[in-house]
Amino acid sequence: MLPQLSKISKANQFLISVGLVILVSAGCYSLSVYIGYKVVAFILLLTVSLIAIVFDILPVLIAALLSALVWNFFFIPPKFTFHISTAEDGFLFLMYFIIAFINGVLTNRIRRIERQVREKEEKEKTVKLYNTLLNSLSHELKTPIATIVGATDNLLSSSSNLSVDNRKELAENISMAALRLNQQVENLLSMSRLESGFLQIHKDWCDINELVYDTIHRLEQQLKGHQLHISVEENLPLYKLDYGLMEQVLYNLLYNASIYTPAYADIFITAKNNAEKIYNLDTTTAEHSEVKNENNFLTLIIEDRGPGFPKEELEKVFDKFYRLSNSITGGTGLGLSIVKGFVEAHNGTVILENVPHGARFTIEIPAETSYINNLKNE
Amino acid sequence: MNNAAILVIDDEVQIRRLLEITLESNQFNVESADSAKEGLRIAATHPPDLIILDLGLPDENGHSVLKKLREWYTRPVLILSVQSSEEDIVKALDNGANDYLVKPFRTGELLARIRSALRSNTTEDSNPVIDCKELQIDLGTRTVKKNNEIIKLTATEYKLLSLFAQQEGKVLTHQYLLREIWGPGYINQSQYLRVFIAQLRKKIETDPNRPAYIVTESGVGYRFIAKE
């Protein structure tokens, strides 16, 4: 509840409470011709209640005490004394005092309980995340480890009658399992780089054509069966980006596309420039509105012809360790959150949407561009 | 080139054994050291033909071992590193390492790198014609032929290609290429390099999008591959 207000320092809370009570009292006093002192009591109670909503217990109690005294001194007849003449007024004063205090104490207690509930919820969320991580990790790390241990046991045991073909297959299994382990470790390292906040990006001029084809080359094995449609805009400028991070972004998206869509399915990769021109529409000074500024965005679109994403899970796929409820094994649920993290490190955005017969990731990154590649220079 | 002597400096006994087995079964003579001190001692007493140096040694930083070696050792040094940190690799290459491998590496890759490093070490002949698969680069007449047809290159393109060809198989860092071709003032002007690499690929590669000669080493530089 209004957390930014409760962050105000203790001393300021006292000052504001006291000031508010004095201000409201002064207002009421100037209007005392129109409103009776009993109404003033209600207005002061309201003030104390408002203070109780946002401030700590001590400033609230001070406000309650001060307002009671002010009310007694300035409003209850006879005015300007602490003397109370009628038994009714005395009773009213006592009631005021008690209500103001209860008000302050109760509100504070409610807030404390709320805070405890919130903390508990957060703790549960962390525990849940941790469990998801452990489940996912233990499965994704232990499967390849089990493969390696089992295969080496077989190869080492002298009594087994393994055929040459079987030996070879076991060795191949070990190799694949080790590479898979390596991939998981890479992902975890990338994630912890992002989490630690120490991710440094090294921007340098990138040839997007090179970036796209280089990444595809690294995924040759996985993309073997798929139909790739690559369209890199003619005369695309060079962009200042972190080549390594962008390679990882493309790699993760294409890797996902390759394992979550059927073999022979189409995958579309598009790279284009998106120039945003900012015009100055002052037509009195110039014949034409002049371009004041131009911002260049690199747009990368990866579209596949697969099952797409369930509508209700579209927003969650970028979350850490989130895995679609029916997803196949082979991931840690980190790939897409790494994509998001690395793109955002470039101040870019990544959007996922379902398109007819597939899914489409659109990445937009603002970047410095250089068109020297289009000059016919020596 | 068989029976070349290789010194392995790595503190991990498993990696050391793996390298020993791999290299010995490929007819290399292997010596190994588990610390920087031991490695430097062996290198000085029995200078090997090639050194494989792990960057993460317990007693001394690999970069400083490399610097010490380079004060007198002129033969190839191959760097092993666990971190795929590009900065680390670029630093090692700039400090005089001939090549690098990131753990985990494939045996085929390791052997290819070793062979290429040893080859560049021995071929200091005066033959002005470099044969690279379908490409022929004649340093004497400054002509480049592909499948016996002359390829027209601009002066800068030719300089770049001949630099690559003379250091076949070796990674050349962006900074090195920029300094050699354009001069020290251009070290941060990597856009020129990108443009000329793209142009050169269009002229010499059969499929410029899947380069077979000029291979990108992500974040580090380029490698010219001319032999199988």
Boltz contact constraints between the chains, C-beta under 6 A:
constraints:
  - contact:
      token1: [A, 182]
      token2: [B, 104]
      max_distance: 6.0
  - contact:
      token1: [A, 204]
      token2: [B, 190]
      max_distance: 6.0
  - contact:
      token1: [A, 205]
      token2: [B, 190]
      max_distance: 6.0
  - contact:
      token1: [A, 205]
      token2: [B, 191]
      max_distance: 6.0
  - contact:
      token1: [A, 205]
      token2: [B, 194]
      max_distance: 6.0
  - contact:
      token1: [A, 207]
      token2: [B, 194]
      max_distance: 6.0
  - contact:
      token1: [A, 207]
      token2: [B, 198]
      max_distance: 6.0
  - contact:
      token1: [A, 213]
      token2: [B, 209]
      max_distance: 6.0
  - contact:
      token1: [A, 214]
      token2: [B, 216]
      max_distance: 6.0
  - contact:
      token1: [A, 238]
      token2: [B, 191]
      max_distance: 6.0
  - contact:
      token1: [A, 238]
      token2: [B, 194]
      max_distance: 6.0
  - contact:
      token1: [A, 243]
      token2: [B, 219]
      max_distance: 6.0
  - contact:
      token1: [A, 244]
      token2: [B, 218]
      max_distance: 6.0
  - contact:
      token1: [A, 244]
      token2: [B, 219]
      max_distance: 6.0
  - contact:
      token1: [A, 247]
      token2: [B, 218]
      max_distance: 6.0
  - contact:
      token1: [A, 370]
      token2: [B, 191]
      max_distance: 6.0
  - contact:
      token1: [A, 372]
      token2: [B, 191]
      max_distance: 6.0
  - contact:
      token1: [A, 372]
      token2: [B, 195]
      max_distance: 6.0
  - contact:
      token1: [A, 373]
      token2: [B, 195]
      max_distance: 6.0
  - contact:
      token1: [A, 378]
      token2: [B, 154]
      max_distance: 6.0
